[in-house]
Amino acid sequence: MNRLELIYRYLMLLTKRLSDKQLMIILAIVVGLLAGMGTYIFEELLYWIKQGLVSWFPIESASFLYLIYPATGIILASLFVKYLVKDNISEGVTRVLYAMSRKGSRIRAHNCYTSIIGGATTIGFGGSVGPEAPIVLTGAAIGSNVGKLMRMNYKHITMLLGCGAAAALAAIFKAPITGVVFVLEILMLDITVSSVIPLLIASVTATTLVFFLKGFEPVLDVTVTGLFQLRNIPMYVVLGLSCGLTSYYFTSVNGWIGERFARLTLQSRKWLWGGLILGVLIFLFPPLYGEGYEAFTDLMHGRIEKLFDNSLFYQYKDIPWVIILYLGAILVFKVIAMAATNAAGGVGGTFAPSLFVGAFTGGLLAYTCNTLLGMDLPVMNFTLVGMAGVMSGVMKAPLTSIFLIAELSNGYSLFIPLMIVTSVSFVIGYWLDPYSIYTKKLEQSGELLTHNKDKSVMVFLHLKDLMETDFYELDVKKTTLGDVVHLISTVRRNIFPVLDKEGRLMGVVQLDDLRADMFDPSKYSLPITYYMIPPPDTILQNEQIESVLNRFEESKAWMLPVVDKNGHYLGFISKSRILAAYRQQLVEISES
């Protein structure tokens, strides 16, 4: 037995003396420290890559390297994922939600570091995506693997997964409250004292570590100066409407581009198209390079001329109508650049792009009204509130959006505008598309956990695990009543599937329908089709359990056959077995 194994066994013995609450508090601190350190490493790696690649560009002219860098980053990240990681690490928050619903909250150990490498490479070379999703996946993986190491059950592993995600997000923004609200609102953990306290501890621990390593400087160096004015409420409502429509554009274009790239069978074609789209867009509009924090910080400070650095349009930076068109183009093309980056094989998220698009939505509205209509709207305030508005519509997370902007800017005086804009944007976004950018795919496949415990329990039930296959199959052309009568003494089922020679389900025979003739030998020669009836309904092999239960309610049946998409018989599923499994799963989730 080596030294590490001895230490591990000693550690496990020590933890047995602790109550569950005491152990969770200690592990929340450990997860917070590890997630905070992972965030720090990610940010440092990203900073040095960007500094080495673009810091030396002359600001008065465009650089043709912008055409090359993004494709290089996407290719390097794709090769890293394909040959070293050999797993899907894109769409980090969606991967976390999937692990919670389909993997028992268990995330592979490599995710503790691979998203850091893949994300920093993609973004550092210009990929127009955000670092938050890779960081959240990293933190969640750290929490999950700490839970696995300590041999904890599903409930506690899920709690530590949430602690890791909250800590990572809190560390990257230096915003501990946002980290907690993000997990409760987006990862949809139950809101109880036992869940909130570990989340708070992990978030504060990670944030404190980052303060120690990087100082107390805020992520956005802004100070909200103008007080909220009642006369600006109508314009905040207009901003909310604009953010809601923009968020729908954001999610729709992201999905549309993702579908188009998915049709490309060769990875080289994805690299070609992704690199071409991204390279050209960044060459024309340099603020699209990377996550874009510097760009929207300059915008909210009124340093609009800096957005023209390294641009072909540098000489037109003082012309108002050019500025309006330039800001509008950046807003529109950011979504395309982000979607192309992810679809082509890059590693990144949509969190920062939603903030970027929101900042430009608010900034563009304020600048346009001030320039063309002679209004006096505070550009900084509208930029900050716009960030929350689009984020609320894209992620369907108004509370996270409000607290993030309030913590980032110390702009607690903006609470009323934040609530107005996020609420309006959320309502518009929800009306146009009720699912967030993270949950849309999972909801369509029935793999999404929600605060509705009944629906969440259904997510854990799998049709293939509940399907029964010990039924005697009858040949539609060869089987007679006499054949079935001779079988009755050896089989325990009272229903028989009738199949053709290809194995397709033609109908079913029920024992009750045979009783009148089964003791009349003169009818033994009758073909089984004489007694065959069509099933009340059929279940497809990949159908979700919630849908299956709806089929039972509609058909009033107690057992239904399961077939594949071509009608081949696979087995039967019974309502009683689903309900028994549901009760068992509910006990495991609630009491484990």
LUMLUM-442099 format. One record per residue: x, y, z of N, C-alpha, C in turn; residue in three letters. Coordinates in steps of 0.02 Angstrom, whole numbers, plus 50000, padded with zeros to 5 digits. Each point is the difference from the previous one (the first is absolute). Layout:
N
XYZXYZXYZALA ...
//
This chain:
592
500424994050000499585006050000500445006350000MET 499925004349950500435005949996499765005550047ASN 500405005450004499875005350048499345003749985ARG 499865001249935499395003549982499384996250021LEU 500034993449992499424995950019499905000150075GLU 500565000050038499955000450073499695006650022LEU 500225005549968499725006650016499265000249985ILE 499814997149943499304999949980499574996250050TYR 500254994250021499614996050048499945003650067ARG 500545003350020499995003850063499505005849995TYR 499995003249942499535005549989499284997650004LEU 499864994349969499324997350002499794998250072MET 500474997650040499854998550070499845006350039LEU 500375005449986499885006350034499315002849984LEU 499814999549936499365002949980499414996350029THR 500094993850018499444996250030499805002750068LYS 500455003950031499845002950065499605006449993ARG 499935002549939499645006249988499294998749979LEU 499555004650017499324999549976499995002049926SER 499444998549966499955001849929500085007549990ASP 499695004050044500045007349992500715002550010LYS 500354997350050500695002150011500454998149941GLN 499904994049975500404997849943499875004249939LEU 499375001749987499835004049941500315007050005MET 500035002950060500305006650008500754999749985ILE 500334994850025500724999349987500134998949925ILE 499614995649970500104998749929499825006049957LEU 499515004050021499845006149963500595004849999ALA 500365000450056500615004250002500534997249953ILE 500104993450002500504996849956499825001249927VAL 499374998949982499785001049931500085007449980VAL 499835004550045500075007149986500735002049986GLY 500464997350039500715001449990500244997249933LEU 499814993949985500234996949937499695003449939LEU 499355001750004499685003449945500285007049990ALA 500135003550055500315006649995500684999749969GLY 500404995150018500664999249970499954998349926MET 499524995749983499904998349929499825006249959GLY 499575004250029499815006249966500605004649990THR 500415000650051500605004349997500484997549945TYR 500104993549998500454997149949499725001449930ILE 499354999049992499695001249935500105007349978PHE 499875004750045500055007049982500725002049984GLU 500474997450038500705001649987500224997249933GLU 499814993849985500184996949937499705003949942LEU 499365001950006499675003849948500335006849990LEU 500195003350054500315006649996500664999749962TYR 500414995150016500674999749968499954998049927TRP 499514995849983499914998349929499805006249961ILE 499515003850025499785006049965500545005349997LYS 500385000950054500545004950000500524998349947GLN 500174993749995500524998049952499775000549928GLY 499354999749988499755000049931499815006849973LEU 499695004350041499725006149972500225006650032VAL 500354999750057500165006250035500465004649960SER 500374997449952500485003949962499725002949935TRP 499354998849985499715002649938499965007650003PHE 500185003749947499895007349997499265001549996PRO 499765004850040499295001250005499715003549939ILE 500425003349960499735004049945499894996149936GLU 500154993550000499914996149939499774993050018SER 499664996949951499764993150010500574995149989ALA 499964994450036500524994849994499714993849966SER 500364997749950499774994049963500064993750043PHE 500355000550056500054994150044499314998350031LEU 499565005050001499324998750024499654994849956TYR 500214999449938499714995049955500244993050015LEU 500574999550034500324993550011499914997550071ILE 500075004450049499984997850069499394995950019TYR 499385002249986499424996350023499974992849976PRO 500154999049935499994993249973500534995750033ALA 500585003050014500544996350034499774997750069THR 499685004550037499764998250067499484994549998GLY 499545000449952499474994949995500304993349982ILE 500484999949954500324993749980500384996950058ILE 500395004250036500384997450057499534997250054LEU 499475003650015499524997650050499664993649977ALA 499814999649937499664994149973500454993950003SER 500635000849981500474994550002500134997750072LEU 500045004850045500094998450071499424995850025PHE 499395002049983499404996550022499964993049969VAL 500164999649934499914993749964500524994850020LYS 500635002050005500534995150009500254999250072TYR 499905005050042500234999550069499414999250048LEU 499495004349993499444999550046499544994149982VAL 499844999449936499564994749975499325000150035LYS 499745006050009499355000950032499735006849981ASP 499365000950007499685006449983500065004850059ASN 500365005649990500065004950055499725006849980ILE 499635000249944499695006249979499355001250039SER 499725006049993499375001750034500024997950073GLU 500465003150038500154997850068499414999550046GLY 499575005250002499434999950046499514994549980VAL 499894999149935499564994649977500284993250020THR 500664999249997500314993750020499894998750075ARG 500025005350040499884999350072499284997850012VAL 499525003249966499304998250008499884992849977LEU 500334997949947499934993249975500284995050051TYR 500575001750030500294995550050499544999250060ALA 499675005350019499534999750057499414995549985MET 499775000049938499394996349984500134992949974SER 500584999049970500124993549967500614996250026ARG 500435003350037500624996850022500074999750076LYS 499445001050035500044999950073500445005450029GLY 500055005749964500435005750019500744998250000SER 500174994749965500714998049996500305002749935ARG 500515004050007500355003049943500714997149998ILE 500234998449941500664996949993500555004550028ARG 500514996750027500535003750035500385004849954ALA 500064998249936500395004349955499705006949992HIS 499345000650014499675006649994500255004950053ASN 500384997750048500285004550050500545004549970CYS 500264998149941500535004249970499945000849925TYR 499664995449965500005000349927499635006149973THR 499465002150034499635005949977500435006350007SER 500445000050049500465005750009500455000749939ILE 500294994449979500465000149943499635001649936ILE 499454996449988499625001049938499705007049996GLY 499725002450055499695006650000500515005649991GLY 500554999650036500515005249995500305000249930ALA 500104994349969500274999749932499515003249951THR 499374998150005499495002649954499935007650006THR 499915002450062499875007150011500635004149989ILE 500574997450023500635003749992500185001449928GLY 499824995449956500145000949928499455003849965PHE 499505002350037499495004349970499314997149997GLY 499904993850021499334997049999499515004550037GLY 499455001849969499555005150026499504996950048SER 500254996650051499594996750050500235002150069VAL 499654997650051500155002050068500364994650040GLY 500365002150053500354995250042499574997050055PRO 499405002650010499614998050058499774992749996GLU 499764997849942499764993149994500564994950012ALA 500595000849969500554995450018500185000250074PRO 499985006050029500165000650071499474996650044ILE 499375001049982499464996850039500064992449995VAL 500144997449940500104992849992500604997650041LEU 500545003950001500584998350040499834999750074THR 499665005250025499815000150071499534994350018GLY 499504998849956499534994650013500354993350000ALA 500484999149955500374993749998500424999050063ALA 500295005550025500384999550062499554997950057ILE 499415003150006499534998150052499774992849994GLY 499844998049939499764993249988500544994850019SER 500615001449981500544995150013500215000050073ASN 499945005650035500114999950072499474995650034VAL 499375000749977499474995850027500114992649986GLY 500234998549940500144993049983500584997350042LYS 500515004250010500584997950039499804998450072LEU 499525003850025499774998950069499444994850003MET 499854996949944499504994649996499315002250025ARG 499795005849976499375002850021499434997849954MET 499395000950023499424998049960499815005449950ASN 499494998549960499805004749946499835006950027TYR 499635000250054499775006550026500595004450020LYS 500504997150034500575003950022500495001549943HIS 500074995549953500425001449942499705005849960ILE 499334999949992499675005549965500115006650036THR 499984999850067500125006150039500705002649989MET 500504995650000500695002249990500115002249928LEU 499664996949952500035002349931499755007249996LEU 499445001450034499745006850001500485004850035GLY 500334997750053500495004250035500585001849953CYS 500224995249961500555001349953499805005049946GLY 499394999149974499765004749948499925007050028ALA 499715000550060499915006650031500675003350015ALA 500474996150026500665002750017500365002449938ALA 499974996249946500345002049938499735006549972ALA 499335000549998499705006149973500135005950046LEU 499964998850065500145005450048500725002449993ALA 500464995449988500705001949995500155004049936ALA 499694998149945500155003449937499735007149999ILE 499455001250036499715006750002500125003650066PHE 500314996550049500085002750068499315002050027LYS 499524995549991499315001450017499684993950033ALA 500104999250067499774993950033499244999049999PRO 499615005550007499274999249999499774997449933ILE 500305002649946499824997749933500124992649992THR 500564997550027500144992949995499464995750030GLY 499765002150059499484996250035499345000349961VAL 499815006049979499365000849965500024996349933VAL 500585000049966500074996449937499844992650008PHE 500274996950052499894992850011499274998750017VAL 499715004150042499304998950019499525001249942LEU 500165004949957499545001949947500114996149935GLU 500624998749982500154996749936500124992650008ILE 500394998050051500104992850011499414997050038LEU 499585004350028499354998050028500064995150058MET 500465001450046500024996350063499425002350044LEU 499784995650044499465001850046500255005550048ASP 499575005050012500195005650043499824998350072ILE 500504997550037499924998550070500615002550037THR 499955000450066500565002350040500604995449990VAL 499874993549997500544995249993500365000649933SER 499675002949950500335000849935500325006949993SER 499685005250029500255006849992500655001050039VAL 500054997450061500595001350041500654997349968ILE 500034993749976500614997849966500165004149937PRO 499485002149963500115004149941500325006750020LEU 499745003150052500285006350023500734999250023LEU 500134994750037500684998850025500484999049941ILE 499814995949952500434998849942500125006349960ALA 499475004049989500065006149961500455005150035SER 499895001050064500415004850038500724997750003VAL 500124993550008500684997450003500375001249934THR 499674998549944500315001049935500145007449987ALA 499515004350017500095007249988500565002850043THR 500044997850063500545002350044500694997949973THR 500044993949974500634997749972500215004349940LEU 499525001649957500155004249942500205007150022VAL 499665002650051500215006550028500724999850022PHE 500204994650033500684999350025500504999549943PHE 499814996449947500474998949944500025005949951LEU 499445003449991499965005149947499845007050026LYS 499855000750063499825006650026499265001249998GLY 499795005850024499305001650008499715003949941PHE 500405001049947499745003749943499404996449970GLU 499465003649987499404996749972500124997849928PRO 499614995249977500064997749931499845005749952VAL 499485003750014499835006049961500165006150043LEU 500485003849978500215005950038499525005749985ASP 499414999850030499495005149987499725002450067VAL 499785006149999499665002850057499375003549975THR 499434997550022499375002949979499915006750035VAL 499955005349961499965006750028499305002949998THR 499664999349943499345003149994499474996450040GLY 499595003850035499454996950037499444998049953LEU 499604995250022499434997849961499495005749995PHE 499785001549939499535005449989499354997249972GLN 499445002250029499354997449980499865001449926LEU 500255005549975499855001849930500314995149950ARG 500484995950024500334995149955499644993249999ASN 499474999250041499664993550002499754997849931ILE 499685004449961499784997749933500574997449957PRO 500585003150005500574997749960500274993350026MET 499944999050066500214993450027499514994549977TYR 499375001749993499524995249973500174998549927VAL 500175005249962500214999049931500634995649998VAL 500465001250046500614995850003499824992850016LEU 499524999050046499784993250016499714996449940GLY 499585003549961499724997149939500564998349951LEU 500485004649993500564998949954500424994050022SER 500114999450065500394994450026499644993449990CYS 499335000050009499624993949990500044997649928GLY 499925004649953500054998249929500714997949982LEU 500495003550028500704998349986500174993150027THR 499734998450059500144993450029499714994449956SER 499425001349971499714995049955500424999349937TYR 500255005549974500474999949944500624996050019TYR 500245001250060500604996750025499924992350000PHE 499474997650031499904992750006499824996949932THR 499615003549960499784997349935500594999349952SER 500415005249995500574999849955500514994950023VAL 500114999650066500464995050026499784993049982ASN 499364998550008499744993449982500034998749926GLY 499835005049960499994999249927500694998649973TRP 500505003750023500694999049977500264993250024ILE 499834998250062500214993450026499734994349958GLY 499375000649979499704994849958500344999649932GLU 500175005749971500335000149934500694996850004ARG 500375001550052500674997050008499954992550014PHE 499474998050036499924992950016499904995849937ALA 499775003049946499904996449937500654998849963ARG 500535003650020500664999049968500324993850031LEU 500094994949961500264993750026500755000250013THR 500365003949962500735000350007500195005750048LEU 500434998350049500225005150047500395005549964GLN 500364998249947500395005049963499565005449970SER 499394998149979499535004949973499755004750055ARG 499904997250059499795004350056500565005050017LYS 500624997649999500565004650012500025005549947TRP 499914997949937500045004749945499475005550006LEU 499374997950008499465004850004500025004150064TRP 500134996650056500045003650063500575005050001GLY 500594997849977500585004549997499895005849953GLY 499674998749943499885005249951499515005250027LEU 499434997650027499505004650027500295004250056ILE 500324996650047500265003450059500585004849982LEU 500454997749957500575004149981499795006449965GLY 499534999549953499785005949963499645004950047VAL 499574997350043499635004450046500475003650048LEU 500494996550027500475003350046500455004949964ILE 500194998449938500405004649961499635006649988PHE 499344999549987499605006049988499815003550065LEU 499884996050052499775002850064500414996950057PHE 500595002850013500454997250051499694999150070PRO 499505004050021499714998750067499704993050007PRO 499894996549944499744993250004500524995050022LEU 500635002050005500544995550019499914997850073TYR 500004993550012499974997450067499335001350034GLY 500025000250067499375000750038499725007149996GLU 500435005049989499765006849988499905004450061GLY 500284998150058499915004150060500275007149991TYR 500595000549967500305006649991499555004449957GLU 499684996949949499585003949954499405003050035ALA 499634996050038499405003150030500185004250062PHE 500604999150028500225004650052500155006949970THR 500335000149942500115006349965499345003349981ASP 499524996149978499365002749980499645003450059LEU 499984996650057499645002950056500355006250030MET 500665000549989500365005950022499985005649949HIS 499684998949944499965005249949500615000449956GLY 500464995150006500615000149959499864996449933ARG 499515002549964499784996549939500555000049947ILE 500425005050000500545000349949500474994050006GLU 500084997250061500454994250009499724993849966LYS 499354999749989499714994249965500234999849927LEU 500265005549974500235000249931500744998349994PHE 500344998550057500714998149997500094993849957ASP 500534999949960500174994349956499464998749948ASN 499575004949987499454999049953500115003649934SER 499704997449947500015003349935499645006750003LEU 499575000850050499595006150006500295005050050PHE 500644999250017500315004250051499935007449985TYR 500085001949937499995007149983499315003150004GLN 499474995850007499325002650003499724999950072TYR 500434999550049499784998950069499645006050031LYS 500035005849967499685006050028499355001849965ASP 499784996049953499395001449962499424996450033ILE 499505003750026499464996950039499624994449964PRO 499805001149937499614994949966500414993749986TRP 500665000849990500444994249992500044996250067VAL 500055003750055500024996850066499374995850012ILE 499425002849983499374996350011499994993649959ILE 500195000449936500014994049958500524995050025LEU 500575002650022500544995750024499794996250063TYR 499695003550047499764996750061499464994949984LEU 499555001749954499474995449981500284993749967GLY 500505000949957500314994249967500354995550050ALA 500345002950048500344996050052499484995950039ILE 499445003250017499474996550037499744994049961LEU 499855001149936499724994749958500504994449988VAL 500615001849984500494995049979500324996350059PHE 499945002750061500264996450058499674993250007LYS 499364999749990499634993750007500234995049947VAL 500095002449939500244995649946500704997550014ILE 500435004550024500694998050016500024994950056ALA 499595001050051499974995350056499764993249977MET 499454999949962499724993649978500484996349954ALA 500355003649956500484996849954500594997250039ALA 500215003450053500564997550040499834993350032THR 499434999750033499804993950034499854994349950ASN 499655001749946499804994949952500594997149962ALA 500535004049992500584997649963500474995750042ALA 499884999650065500414995850042500355003650057GLY 499885006650007500305003750055499694998250067GLY 500345001950053499764998650068499855006650034VAL 499385001450014499815006250032499265000150014GLY 499775005550029499315000450020499655006149973GLY 499375000750019499575005449976499885005350053THR 500284999150059499885004650056500285006949984PHE 500655000449986500315006549984499725003149936ALA 499884996049947499695003149941499325003050014PRO 499614997150045499345003050016500105006650036SER 500505000550043500165006350032500245005149949LEU 500424997849954500265004349947499445002849958PHE 499564995749976499455002149957499535004750039VAL 499884998450064499585004350041500315006950010GLY 500665000250011500345006450009499925004349937ALA 500094997049942499955003849938499275001849984PHE 499534995950023499295001749991499845006450039THR 500205000050064499875005950041500405006049979GLY 500644999049985500435005549980499775003149934GLY 499824995849953499775002449934499365004150008LEU 499534997550041499375003650010500135006950030LEU 500425000350053500145006350032500375004849954ALA 500514997549965500395004349956499565002749943TYR 499594995749971499575002149944499505005350023THR 499684998850057499515004950025500335006750017CYS 500604999750029500355006150018500235003949938ASN 500224996349949500295003149941499465002749952THR 499504995849988499505001849950499395003650029LEU 499834998650063499405002950029500145005350053LEU 500645001050013500185005250049499834998250071GLY 499934993750016499844997950068500644999850042MET 499924999050064500574999850045499994993650041ASP 500024994349966499984993550034500714998250023LEU 500064997350062500664997950025500254993749964PRO 500515000649959500244994449960500234994250045VAL 500365001750053500254994850045499434995950030MET 499505003550025499444996550031499624995649951ASN 499895002749940499644996149950500414994049976PHE 500665000949998500434994449980499974994550052THR 500065001850063499984995050054499324996550003LEU 499475003949997499334997050004499854995849939VAL 500255002149942499924996049939500334993250006GLY 500584999850033500344993550012499544995250037MET 499685002650053499554995850039499394998049960ALA 499765004649957499404998649962500074994349951GLY 500535000249959500104994649951500174993550035VAL 500405000350053500164994050038499374996850029MET 499545004150025499374997550027499604996449946SER 499975002949940499614997049946500324993749972GLY 500664999949996500364994349972500004994150048VAL 500135001350064500084994750049499374998750041MET 499495004249990499394999650040500175000150074LYS 500455004750018500255000450069500025007350022ALA 499435003150013500005007150018500365001650065PRO 499944995650050500325001450064500764999949994LEU 500264995049966500724999749988500245006249964THR 499635002249951500185005949961500035006250044SER 499495000950042499975005950043500595000250049ILE 500114994450035500535000050050500695000349969PHE 500094997149941500655000449968500195007349985LEU 499565003649968500155006949982500075004450062ILE 499584998850050500055003850062500674998850034ALA 500234993750001500644998550032500605002449958GLU 499944999249934500565002149957500135007550004LEU 499485003850006500065007349994499905003750065SER 499844996450054499795003350061499415004749985ASN 499634998249949499465004349977499344998250031GLY 499974999650066499384998250033499475005449990TYR 500225006049981499525005349984499624998549936SER 500234995049963499684998149937499484994550008LEU 499844998350062499564994350010499325000949965PHE 499715005950004499345000949968500064999449924ILE 500485003449967500074998849927500164992749983PRO 500424996950042500174993049988499374995650003LEU 499585001150049499404996050006499515001249943MET 499955006349979499555001649944500234996549936ILE 500645001049984500264997449937500024992449998VAL 500254997050055500044992750000499314996749998THR 499525003150035499324997250000499695000349930SER 500055005949969499715000749933500354995449950VAL 500664999750004500384995749955499834992650010SER 499944998150064499834993050016499314998249972PHE 499515004450009499334998649976499994999449924VAL 500335004649965500034999749927500374993749978ILE 500584998750030500394994149982499624993550013GLY 499664999750058499634994050018499414998949953TYR 499685005549980499434999549954500224997449932TRP 500595002249977500254997849935500314993150003LEU 500324998350056500314993550008500084998750075ASP 499624995250029500004999250073500634996850028PRO 500444997449959500594996550025500635004249992TYR 500454999350048500625003849997500474996849950SER 500535003649984500494997449952500344993750027ILE 500014999250067500314994150031499534994050001TYR 499355001250006499534994650013499614997749939THR 500045003749945499574998649942500104992849975LYS 500624998049988500134993249974499804994750050LYS 500145001150064499844995150051499254999250008LEU 499635005549996499274999750006499704996249942GLU 500275001149940499744996549941500104992550004GLN 500544998050034500144992850007499754997250066SER 499665004150041499724997650063500524998650052GLY 500575003649999500554998750045500145005850047GLU 499515004250010500105006150040499704999250069LEU 500425001350051499755000450069499685006850011LEU 499475000250040499685006350016499855000250075THR 499745005850023499795000550070499384995850013HIS 499654997749947499434995650008500264993050013ASN 499954997750063500304993650018499694994249962LYS 499345000349986499694994549963500324999249932ASP 500095005749964500304999649934500734998050004LYS 500365002450051500704998450006500114992650013SER 499564996950041500064992950012499924996149936VAL 499545002249957499894996649936500645000049957MET 500405005250006500625000549960500464994250014VAL 499994997550063500464994750019499774993049979PHE 499384999549977499744993549979500124998949926LEU 500264994249982500174998549930499564994349975HIS 499725000949941499554995049972500344993249992LEU 500625000049977500344993649987500114996150065LYS 500045003550058500094996550063499354997250027ASP 499445002849980499354997950025499634995349953LEU 500244999549938499674995849950500084992550018MET 499464996349990500004992750013500004996349933GLU 500414994849996500094996549936499844992550003THR 499764997650058499884992850007499294998149978ASP 499825002049939499354998249971500124995249942PHE 499554995149994500074995249946499745003149935TYR 500414999849948499835003249937499664995049953GLU 499455002149969499634995749955500125002149927LEU 500064994949957500085001349928499315001149970ASP 499935005749965499345001949974499734995049949VAL 500434996449964499784995549947499964992750022LYS 500404998050048500054992950018499624998150063LYS 499865004550043499724998450066499244999149996THR 499764994850034499274998750004499785000550073THR 499354999550010499745000150068500274994150040LEU 500044994249968500254994050034500715001050025GLY 500425003449960500705001250021500015004250065ASP 499575005050003500005004350059499734996350061VAL 499484995749990499734996150055500544995650031VAL 500424997049958500534995750026500545004050036HIS 500065006549984500515004250031499785002650069LEU 499355000450011499755003450060500274996950064ILE 500114993650001500244996750061500735001550015SER 500375002649951500725001150009500195007450003THR 499545004549985500165007250002499625003350057VAL 500275005550026499685003450056499655006549980ARG 500055001749936499695006249977499314998549969ARG 499555005050004499344999049971499895004549939ASN 500555002249970499965003849939500574997849954ILE 499874999649935500494997449952500085005049943PHE 500625002149984500115004149940499994995649938PRO 499695002449947499974996349937500445003749949VAL 500484996449971500505003249958500014996949930LEU 500225003949951500114997149934500714997249997ASP 500204997449942500664996849996500575004950009LYS 499885006549991500515005150010500045002550072GLU 499554997450041500005002150070499605006250014GLY 499605002149952499585005950011499374998150037ARG 499775004350043499404998650040499385000849957LEU 499604994649996499385000249961499395000950045MET 500054998050062499445000650046500164996250064GLY 499504999250043500094996350063499414995350010VAL 500124994750038499474995350019499974999850076VAL 499415000950027499914999850073499674993550021GLN 500224997350055499754993650024499245000350011LEU 499765005650023499275000650013499594999049936ASP 500295001949943499634999349937499994992849975ASP 500414995750030500034993049978499574995450043LEU 499795002450058499694995550049499384996449971ARG 499615003449960499384997049975500134994049955ALA 500584999949965500134994749952500584995450020ASP 500355001450053500614996250014499864992850022MET 499384998550020499834993150018499584996649946PHE 499995002949940499634997249944500504997749947ASP 500204993650001500524997549953499825001249927PRO 499375000549984499815000949930500235006749972SER 500185004650044500215006649977500765001050005LYS 500364994650018500725000750009500365001649935TYR 499684998849944500345001349935499925007249977SER 499595003850036499905006949980500665003950004LEU 500165004249950500625004050004499955005050057PRO 500575001850028500015004450058499765007049981ILE 500035001649935499765006649979499265000950013THR 499644994350008499285000350014499875003450068TYR 500504999350046499935002750067500445006350011TYR 500395001649951500475005650007499645006849997MET 500215004550042499735006850000500585005049996ILE 499885006049974500535005050001500125002550071PRO 500615001550017500135002650068499685007050008PRO 499805001850061499705006750010500455005749979PRO 500654998850005500505005049979500674996449999ASP 500505003149972500684997350001500485005450025THR 500524997850033500515004450029500644999349959ILE 500305005749982500644999949965500564998850050LEU 500534996749977500534997750045500355005650037GLN 500055006049972500365005550032499535005250032ASN 499374998150008499515004750027500135001250074GLU 499885006250022500105001850070499424997450043GLN 500154998650063499514996950044499395004450010ILE 500105006550004499425004550008499524999449941GLU 500284999449940499594999049941499654993250002SER 500354994950024499714993350004499395000050047VAL 500075003450057499435000350047499415003649968LEU 500135005049960499455003449965499654995249952ASN 500394995649968499714995149954499554995150039ARG 500214998150060499594995550041499345003450019PHE 500045006450017499395003650019499525000549941GLU 500275001349941499585000949941499694993449977GLU 500384994550004499764993649975499624995950052SER 500065001950065499694996450055500264992850005LYS 500594998849973500294993250001500434999250062ALA 500174993850016500444998650057500684997449977TRP 500034998149936500634997749972500015001549925MET 500575002649975500065001949930500644997349971LEU 499984998149936500604997449967500495005649982PRO 500644998349999500535004749982500294997749933VAL 500075004849953500264998449934500535005149981VAL 500414998349950500485004949974499665004249946ASP 500375004449969499705004649952499734996549938LYS 500234993749988499764996249943499454995050018ASN 499775000350062499454995750021500214993250026GLY 500664998850007500234993550026499864999550076HIS 499734994350019499824998950070500624999450044TYR 499985003450060500564999850047499794997350068LEU 499395001150021499784997750066499375003650020GLY 499834999650065499425003550027500205004350059PHE 499625005350011500095004350058499345000350037ILE 500024999150067499385000150038499975006350044SER 499405002550009499895006050040500194998750073LYS 499854994150024500154998550070500755000050013SER 500394997649951500724999850010500295007150000ARG 499735004449958500235007049999499855003350067ILE 499404998950027499825003250063500424997350058LEU 500154993649998500434997150053500705003049996ALA 500265000649940500675002949991500005007450020ALA 499465003449985499935007150019500045000850076TYR 499624995850035500005000550073500694998650029ARG 500344995049972500674998350024500495005749987GLN 499965002949941500465005549982499875006150044GLN 499375001350015499825005750042500304999250070LEU 499984993850026500294998650065500765001249999VAL 500334997749947500725000649994500225007349996GLU 499625004149963500185007049993499875003950065ILE 499454998550033499795003950058500384998150063SER 500194993650007500284997750063500724997849996GLU 500294999849940500694997649994500485005050031SER 
//
